[in-house]
Amino acid sequence: MNIEDLRDYCMSKKGTTEEFPFDETTLVFKVMGRMYVLTDLESEFAINLKCDPDKAVELREQYASITPAFHMNKTHWATIRINGTLSDAQLQKWIDESYQLVAAKLTRKQKEELNNL
């Protein structure tokens, strides 16, 4: 997976927008205004994903390329270095899970709006 693949995959998800809310190099993908993927365009290619706390611990133990997310709540966010050791399918699965975790916390109104897109 490269940055173009990441962008295409995230933007294909319903209700997703992209922006640079922090600086000109941190690309953030949001569902209905809530972050689910972050990446820095100038650093080593990696993504921050929302993650179930128990699963985050399990993934860190299983994969050397997964660490607690820098500048994020380390209980709920994980950094995944994209260095060729993980398949695109696995990365997409984790992106899907991040999206679903965030979408599940939307307000009722936002969920209805998302479903109508």
MODELLER restraints for C-alpha pairs under 7 A, 6 or more apart:
rsr = mdl.restraints
at = mdl.atoms
rsr.add(forms.Gaussian(group=physical.xy_distance, feature=features.Distance(at['CA:1:A'], at['CA:88:A']), mean=5.66, stdev=0.5))
rsr.add(forms.Gaussian(group=physical.xy_distance, feature=features.Distance(at['CA:10:A'], at['CA:16:A']), mean=6.89, stdev=0.5))
rsr.add(forms.Gaussian(group=physical.xy_distance, feature=features.Distance(at['CA:10:A'], at['CA:29:A']), mean=6.92, stdev=0.5))
rsr.add(forms.Gaussian(group=physical.xy_distance, feature=features.Distance(at['CA:11:A'], at['CA:17:A']), mean=6.81, stdev=0.5))
rsr.add(forms.Gaussian(group=physical.xy_distance, feature=features.Distance(at['CA:14:A'], at['CA:114:A']), mean=6.94, stdev=0.5))
rsr.add(forms.Gaussian(group=physical.xy_distance, feature=features.Distance(at['CA:14:A'], at['CA:117:A']), mean=6.85, stdev=0.5))
rsr.add(forms.Gaussian(group=physical.xy_distance, feature=features.Distance(at['CA:15:A'], at['CA:31:A']), mean=5.18, stdev=0.5))
rsr.add(forms.Gaussian(group=physical.xy_distance, feature=features.Distance(at['CA:15:A'], at['CA:32:A']), mean=5.57, stdev=0.5))
rsr.add(forms.Gaussian(group=physical.xy_distance, feature=features.Distance(at['CA:15:A'], at['CA:114:A']), mean=5.89, stdev=0.5))
rsr.add(forms.Gaussian(group=physical.xy_distance, feature=features.Distance(at['CA:15:A'], at['CA:117:A']), mean=6.97, stdev=0.5))
rsr.add(forms.Gaussian(group=physical.xy_distance, feature=features.Distance(at['CA:16:A'], at['CA:29:A']), mean=6.47, stdev=0.5))
rsr.add(forms.Gaussian(group=physical.xy_distance, feature=features.Distance(at['CA:16:A'], at['CA:30:A']), mean=5.33, stdev=0.5))
rsr.add(forms.Gaussian(group=physical.xy_distance, feature=features.Distance(at['CA:16:A'], at['CA:31:A']), mean=4.49, stdev=0.5))
rsr.add(forms.Gaussian(group=physical.xy_distance, feature=features.Distance(at['CA:16:A'], at['CA:32:A']), mean=6.58, stdev=0.5))
rsr.add(forms.Gaussian(group=physical.xy_distance, feature=features.Distance(at['CA:17:A'], at['CA:29:A']), mean=5.70, stdev=0.5))
rsr.add(forms.Gaussian(group=physical.xy_distance, feature=features.Distance(at['CA:17:A'], at['CA:30:A']), mean=5.33, stdev=0.5))
rsr.add(forms.Gaussian(group=physical.xy_distance, feature=features.Distance(at['CA:17:A'], at['CA:31:A']), mean=6.53, stdev=0.5))
rsr.add(forms.Gaussian(group=physical.xy_distance, feature=features.Distance(at['CA:18:A'], at['CA:27:A']), mean=6.89, stdev=0.5))
rsr.add(forms.Gaussian(group=physical.xy_distance, feature=features.Distance(at['CA:18:A'], at['CA:28:A']), mean=5.58, stdev=0.5))
rsr.add(forms.Gaussian(group=physical.xy_distance, feature=features.Distance(at['CA:18:A'], at['CA:29:A']), mean=4.55, stdev=0.5))
rsr.add(forms.Gaussian(group=physical.xy_distance, feature=features.Distance(at['CA:18:A'], at['CA:30:A']), mean=6.32, stdev=0.5))
rsr.add(forms.Gaussian(group=physical.xy_distance, feature=features.Distance(at['CA:19:A'], at['CA:27:A']), mean=5.93, stdev=0.5))
rsr.add(forms.Gaussian(group=physical.xy_distance, feature=features.Distance(at['CA:19:A'], at['CA:28:A']), mean=5.42, stdev=0.5))
rsr.add(forms.Gaussian(group=physical.xy_distance, feature=features.Distance(at['CA:19:A'], at['CA:29:A']), mean=6.71, stdev=0.5))
rsr.add(forms.Gaussian(group=physical.xy_distance, feature=features.Distance(at['CA:20:A'], at['CA:26:A']), mean=5.78, stdev=0.5))
rsr.add(forms.Gaussian(group=physical.xy_distance, feature=features.Distance(at['CA:20:A'], at['CA:27:A']), mean=5.14, stdev=0.5))
rsr.add(forms.Gaussian(group=physical.xy_distance, feature=features.Distance(at['CA:20:A'], at['CA:28:A']), mean=6.04, stdev=0.5))
rsr.add(forms.Gaussian(group=physical.xy_distance, feature=features.Distance(at['CA:25:A'], at['CA:40:A']), mean=5.49, stdev=0.5))
rsr.add(forms.Gaussian(group=physical.xy_distance, feature=features.Distance(at['CA:25:A'], at['CA:41:A']), mean=5.15, stdev=0.5))
rsr.add(forms.Gaussian(group=physical.xy_distance, feature=features.Distance(at['CA:25:A'], at['CA:42:A']), mean=6.34, stdev=0.5))
rsr.add(forms.Gaussian(group=physical.xy_distance, feature=features.Distance(at['CA:26:A'], at['CA:38:A']), mean=6.76, stdev=0.5))
rsr.add(forms.Gaussian(group=physical.xy_distance, feature=features.Distance(at['CA:26:A'], at['CA:39:A']), mean=5.65, stdev=0.5))
rsr.add(forms.Gaussian(group=physical.xy_distance, feature=features.Distance(at['CA:26:A'], at['CA:40:A']), mean=4.36, stdev=0.5))
rsr.add(forms.Gaussian(group=physical.xy_distance, feature=features.Distance(at['CA:26:A'], at['CA:41:A']), mean=6.21, stdev=0.5))
rsr.add(forms.Gaussian(group=physical.xy_distance, feature=features.Distance(at['CA:27:A'], at['CA:38:A']), mean=5.72, stdev=0.5))
rsr.add(forms.Gaussian(group=physical.xy_distance, feature=features.Distance(at['CA:27:A'], at['CA:39:A']), mean=5.34, stdev=0.5))
rsr.add(forms.Gaussian(group=physical.xy_distance, feature=features.Distance(at['CA:27:A'], at['CA:40:A']), mean=6.11, stdev=0.5))
rsr.add(forms.Gaussian(group=physical.xy_distance, feature=features.Distance(at['CA:27:A'], at['CA:41:A']), mean=6.93, stdev=0.5))
rsr.add(forms.Gaussian(group=physical.xy_distance, feature=features.Distance(at['CA:28:A'], at['CA:35:A']), mean=6.59, stdev=0.5))
rsr.add(forms.Gaussian(group=physical.xy_distance, feature=features.Distance(at['CA:28:A'], at['CA:37:A']), mean=5.86, stdev=0.5))
rsr.add(forms.Gaussian(group=physical.xy_distance, feature=features.Distance(at['CA:28:A'], at['CA:38:A']), mean=4.48, stdev=0.5))
rsr.add(forms.Gaussian(group=physical.xy_distance, feature=features.Distance(at['CA:28:A'], at['CA:39:A']), mean=6.60, stdev=0.5))
rsr.add(forms.Gaussian(group=physical.xy_distance, feature=features.Distance(at['CA:29:A'], at['CA:35:A']), mean=5.83, stdev=0.5))
rsr.add(forms.Gaussian(group=physical.xy_distance, feature=features.Distance(at['CA:29:A'], at['CA:36:A']), mean=6.07, stdev=0.5))
rsr.add(forms.Gaussian(group=physical.xy_distance, feature=features.Distance(at['CA:29:A'], at['CA:37:A']), mean=5.15, stdev=0.5))
rsr.add(forms.Gaussian(group=physical.xy_distance, feature=features.Distance(at['CA:29:A'], at['CA:38:A']), mean=6.33, stdev=0.5))
rsr.add(forms.Gaussian(group=physical.xy_distance, feature=features.Distance(at['CA:30:A'], at['CA:36:A']), mean=5.61, stdev=0.5))
rsr.add(forms.Gaussian(group=physical.xy_distance, feature=features.Distance(at['CA:31:A'], at['CA:103:A']), mean=6.76, stdev=0.5))
rsr.add(forms.Gaussian(group=physical.xy_distance, feature=features.Distance(at['CA:32:A'], at['CA:110:A']), mean=6.82, stdev=0.5))
rsr.add(forms.Gaussian(group=physical.xy_distance, feature=features.Distance(at['CA:34:A'], at['CA:102:A']), mean=6.88, stdev=0.5))
rsr.add(forms.Gaussian(group=physical.xy_distance, feature=features.Distance(at['CA:36:A'], at['CA:49:A']), mean=5.85, stdev=0.5))
rsr.add(forms.Gaussian(group=physical.xy_distance, feature=features.Distance(at['CA:36:A'], at['CA:50:A']), mean=5.80, stdev=0.5))
rsr.add(forms.Gaussian(group=physical.xy_distance, feature=features.Distance(at['CA:36:A'], at['CA:98:A']), mean=5.60, stdev=0.5))
rsr.add(forms.Gaussian(group=physical.xy_distance, feature=features.Distance(at['CA:36:A'], at['CA:99:A']), mean=5.54, stdev=0.5))
rsr.add(forms.Gaussian(group=physical.xy_distance, feature=features.Distance(at['CA:36:A'], at['CA:102:A']), mean=6.35, stdev=0.5))
rsr.add(forms.Gaussian(group=physical.xy_distance, feature=features.Distance(at['CA:37:A'], at['CA:47:A']), mean=6.48, stdev=0.5))
rsr.add(forms.Gaussian(group=physical.xy_distance, feature=features.Distance(at['CA:37:A'], at['CA:48:A']), mean=5.58, stdev=0.5))
rsr.add(forms.Gaussian(group=physical.xy_distance, feature=features.Distance(at['CA:37:A'], at['CA:49:A']), mean=5.09, stdev=0.5))
rsr.add(forms.Gaussian(group=physical.xy_distance, feature=features.Distance(at['CA:38:A'], at['CA:47:A']), mean=5.55, stdev=0.5))
rsr.add(forms.Gaussian(group=physical.xy_distance, feature=features.Distance(at['CA:38:A'], at['CA:48:A']), mean=5.05, stdev=0.5))
rsr.add(forms.Gaussian(group=physical.xy_distance, feature=features.Distance(at['CA:38:A'], at['CA:49:A']), mean=6.96, stdev=0.5))
rsr.add(forms.Gaussian(group=physical.xy_distance, feature=features.Distance(at['CA:39:A'], at['CA:46:A']), mean=6.05, stdev=0.5))
rsr.add(forms.Gaussian(group=physical.xy_distance, feature=features.Distance(at['CA:39:A'], at['CA:47:A']), mean=4.74, stdev=0.5))
rsr.add(forms.Gaussian(group=physical.xy_distance, feature=features.Distance(at['CA:39:A'], at['CA:48:A']), mean=6.41, stdev=0.5))
rsr.add(forms.Gaussian(group=physical.xy_distance, feature=features.Distance(at['CA:45:A'], at['CA:81:A']), mean=6.21, stdev=0.5))
rsr.add(forms.Gaussian(group=physical.xy_distance, feature=features.Distance(at['CA:45:A'], at['CA:82:A']), mean=5.56, stdev=0.5))
rsr.add(forms.Gaussian(group=physical.xy_distance, feature=features.Distance(at['CA:46:A'], at['CA:79:A']), mean=6.57, stdev=0.5))
rsr.add(forms.Gaussian(group=physical.xy_distance, feature=features.Distance(at['CA:46:A'], at['CA:80:A']), mean=5.38, stdev=0.5))
rsr.add(forms.Gaussian(group=physical.xy_distance, feature=features.Distance(at['CA:46:A'], at['CA:81:A']), mean=4.13, stdev=0.5))
rsr.add(forms.Gaussian(group=physical.xy_distance, feature=features.Distance(at['CA:46:A'], at['CA:82:A']), mean=5.14, stdev=0.5))
rsr.add(forms.Gaussian(group=physical.xy_distance, feature=features.Distance(at['CA:47:A'], at['CA:79:A']), mean=5.57, stdev=0.5))
rsr.add(forms.Gaussian(group=physical.xy_distance, feature=features.Distance(at['CA:47:A'], at['CA:80:A']), mean=5.34, stdev=0.5))
rsr.add(forms.Gaussian(group=physical.xy_distance, feature=features.Distance(at['CA:47:A'], at['CA:81:A']), mean=6.60, stdev=0.5))
rsr.add(forms.Gaussian(group=physical.xy_distance, feature=features.Distance(at['CA:48:A'], at['CA:69:A']), mean=6.14, stdev=0.5))
rsr.add(forms.Gaussian(group=physical.xy_distance, feature=features.Distance(at['CA:48:A'], at['CA:77:A']), mean=6.43, stdev=0.5))
rsr.add(forms.Gaussian(group=physical.xy_distance, feature=features.Distance(at['CA:48:A'], at['CA:78:A']), mean=5.45, stdev=0.5))
rsr.add(forms.Gaussian(group=physical.xy_distance, feature=features.Distance(at['CA:48:A'], at['CA:79:A']), mean=4.40, stdev=0.5))
rsr.add(forms.Gaussian(group=physical.xy_distance, feature=features.Distance(at['CA:48:A'], at['CA:80:A']), mean=6.35, stdev=0.5))
rsr.add(forms.Gaussian(group=physical.xy_distance, feature=features.Distance(at['CA:49:A'], at['CA:77:A']), mean=5.48, stdev=0.5))
rsr.add(forms.Gaussian(group=physical.xy_distance, feature=features.Distance(at['CA:49:A'], at['CA:78:A']), mean=5.45, stdev=0.5))
rsr.add(forms.Gaussian(group=physical.xy_distance, feature=features.Distance(at['CA:49:A'], at['CA:79:A']), mean=6.55, stdev=0.5))
rsr.add(forms.Gaussian(group=physical.xy_distance, feature=features.Distance(at['CA:49:A'], at['CA:95:A']), mean=6.78, stdev=0.5))
rsr.add(forms.Gaussian(group=physical.xy_distance, feature=features.Distance(at['CA:49:A'], at['CA:98:A']), mean=5.74, stdev=0.5))
rsr.add(forms.Gaussian(group=physical.xy_distance, feature=features.Distance(at['CA:50:A'], at['CA:76:A']), mean=5.73, stdev=0.5))
rsr.add(forms.Gaussian(group=physical.xy_distance, feature=features.Distance(at['CA:50:A'], at['CA:77:A']), mean=4.53, stdev=0.5))
rsr.add(forms.Gaussian(group=physical.xy_distance, feature=features.Distance(at['CA:50:A'], at['CA:78:A']), mean=6.59, stdev=0.5))
rsr.add(forms.Gaussian(group=physical.xy_distance, feature=features.Distance(at['CA:50:A'], at['CA:98:A']), mean=4.74, stdev=0.5))
rsr.add(forms.Gaussian(group=physical.xy_distance, feature=features.Distance(at['CA:51:A'], at['CA:76:A']), mean=5.17, stdev=0.5))
rsr.add(forms.Gaussian(group=physical.xy_distance, feature=features.Distance(at['CA:51:A'], at['CA:77:A']), mean=5.34, stdev=0.5))
rsr.add(forms.Gaussian(group=physical.xy_distance, feature=features.Distance(at['CA:51:A'], at['CA:78:A']), mean=6.52, stdev=0.5))
rsr.add(forms.Gaussian(group=physical.xy_distance, feature=features.Distance(at['CA:51:A'], at['CA:98:A']), mean=5.95, stdev=0.5))
rsr.add(forms.Gaussian(group=physical.xy_distance, feature=features.Distance(at['CA:52:A'], at['CA:76:A']), mean=6.05, stdev=0.5))
rsr.add(forms.Gaussian(group=physical.xy_distance, feature=features.Distance(at['CA:53:A'], at['CA:75:A']), mean=5.34, stdev=0.5))
rsr.add(forms.Gaussian(group=physical.xy_distance, feature=features.Distance(at['CA:53:A'], at['CA:76:A']), mean=5.33, stdev=0.5))
rsr.add(forms.Gaussian(group=physical.xy_distance, feature=features.Distance(at['CA:56:A'], at['CA:78:A']), mean=6.51, stdev=0.5))
rsr.add(forms.Gaussian(group=physical.xy_distance, feature=features.Distance(at['CA:59:A'], at['CA:66:A']), mean=6.67, stdev=0.5))
rsr.add(forms.Gaussian(group=physical.xy_distance, feature=features.Distance(at['CA:60:A'], at['CA:66:A']), mean=5.16, stdev=0.5))
rsr.add(forms.Gaussian(group=physical.xy_distance, feature=features.Distance(at['CA:60:A'], at['CA:67:A']), mean=5.73, stdev=0.5))
rsr.add(forms.Gaussian(group=physical.xy_distance, feature=features.Distance(at['CA:65:A'], at['CA:80:A']), mean=5.74, stdev=0.5))
rsr.add(forms.Gaussian(group=physical.xy_distance, feature=features.Distance(at['CA:65:A'], at['CA:81:A']), mean=5.18, stdev=0.5))
rsr.add(forms.Gaussian(group=physical.xy_distance, feature=features.Distance(at['CA:66:A'], at['CA:78:A']), mean=6.60, stdev=0.5))
rsr.add(forms.Gaussian(group=physical.xy_distance, feature=features.Distance(at['CA:66:A'], at['CA:79:A']), mean=5.58, stdev=0.5))
rsr.add(forms.Gaussian(group=physical.xy_distance, feature=features.Distance(at['CA:66:A'], at['CA:80:A']), mean=4.56, stdev=0.5))
rsr.add(forms.Gaussian(group=physical.xy_distance, feature=features.Distance(at['CA:66:A'], at['CA:81:A']), mean=6.46, stdev=0.5))
rsr.add(forms.Gaussian(group=physical.xy_distance, feature=features.Distance(at['CA:67:A'], at['CA:78:A']), mean=5.80, stdev=0.5))
rsr.add(forms.Gaussian(group=physical.xy_distance, feature=features.Distance(at['CA:67:A'], at['CA:79:A']), mean=5.24, stdev=0.5))
rsr.add(forms.Gaussian(group=physical.xy_distance, feature=features.Distance(at['CA:67:A'], at['CA:80:A']), mean=6.66, stdev=0.5))
rsr.add(forms.Gaussian(group=physical.xy_distance, feature=features.Distance(at['CA:68:A'], at['CA:74:A']), mean=4.96, stdev=0.5))
rsr.add(forms.Gaussian(group=physical.xy_distance, feature=features.Distance(at['CA:68:A'], at['CA:77:A']), mean=6.55, stdev=0.5))
rsr.add(forms.Gaussian(group=physical.xy_distance, feature=features.Distance(at['CA:68:A'], at['CA:78:A']), mean=4.77, stdev=0.5))
rsr.add(forms.Gaussian(group=physical.xy_distance, feature=features.Distance(at['CA:68:A'], at['CA:79:A']), mean=5.82, stdev=0.5))
rsr.add(forms.Gaussian(group=physical.xy_distance, feature=features.Distance(at['CA:69:A'], at['CA:77:A']), mean=5.38, stdev=0.5))
rsr.add(forms.Gaussian(group=physical.xy_distance, feature=features.Distance(at['CA:69:A'], at['CA:78:A']), mean=4.47, stdev=0.5))
rsr.add(forms.Gaussian(group=physical.xy_distance, feature=features.Distance(at['CA:69:A'], at['CA:79:A']), mean=4.56, stdev=0.5))
